[in-house]
Amino acid sequence: MSKYELIIYWSKDDDAFVVEVPELPGCMADGATYEEAVANAQAAIREWVETAEAIGRPIPQPKGRLMYA
């Protein structure tokens, strides 16, 4: 389990839970259930970090709760 902050909300338009990872630009996931959305977000975080490492981009350290969250 990563230590990046997750913002989770229900999207009526998508009929799914949506998870945003604000510390990792563009990192998002969704799922039919809360648990599925969080699991998908954990996979998206792993893939985001692996891709960043592969292309030499810096990987932000988890900061925990953000000021605007």
C-alpha positions in Angstrom: 0.0 0.0 0.0 1.4 3.4 -1.0 1.4 6.4 1.3 0.2 8.9 -1.3 -3.0 10.7 -0.5 -6.1 9.4 -2.3 -9.1 11.6 -3.0 -12.1 9.3 -3.5 -15.6 10.3 -4.7 -18.6 8.9 -6.4 -19.2 10.0 -10.0 -22.8 9.9 -10.9 -21.9 10.5 -14.6 -19.5 7.5 -14.7 -21.6 5.4 -12.2 -18.3 4.6 -10.4 -16.0 5.6 -7.6 -13.2 7.8 -8.8 -9.8 8.0 -7.1 -7.4 10.9 -7.8 -3.7 10.9 -6.6 -3.0 14.6 -6.4 0.8 14.2 -5.7 1.2 12.2 -9.0 0.0 14.3 -11.9 -2.5 12.5 -14.1 -2.7 9.5 -11.8 -6.3 8.4 -11.4 -8.4 5.2 -11.3 -12.0 4.1 -10.9 -14.0 1.1 -9.8 -17.6 -0.1 -9.4 -17.0 -0.4 -5.6 -15.0 1.7 -3.1 -12.6 -1.2 -2.6 -12.1 -1.9 -6.3 -11.4 1.8 -6.9 -8.8 1.9 -4.2 -7.2 -1.3 -5.4 -7.1 0.1 -9.0 -5.5 3.3 -7.6 -2.8 1.3 -5.9 -2.0 -0.4 -9.2 -2.1 3.0 -11.0 0.4 4.4 -8.5 2.8 1.5 -9.0 2.6 1.9 -12.8 3.0 5.7 -12.5 6.2 5.2 -10.4 7.6 2.5 -12.7 7.0 4.6 -15.8 8.6 7.7 -14.1 11.7 5.6 -13.2 11.9 4.2 -16.7 11.9 7.6 -18.3 14.0 9.3 -15.7 11.4 11.6 -14.2 11.5 12.6 -10.5 9.2 10.8 -8.2 7.6 12.9 -5.5 7.9 11.7 -2.0 4.5 11.1 -0.3 3.6 14.2 1.8 0.5 12.8 3.4 -2.5 15.1 3.8 -2.3 18.0 1.5 -3.3 21.5 2.5 -6.2 21.8 0.0 -7.6 18.3 0.6 
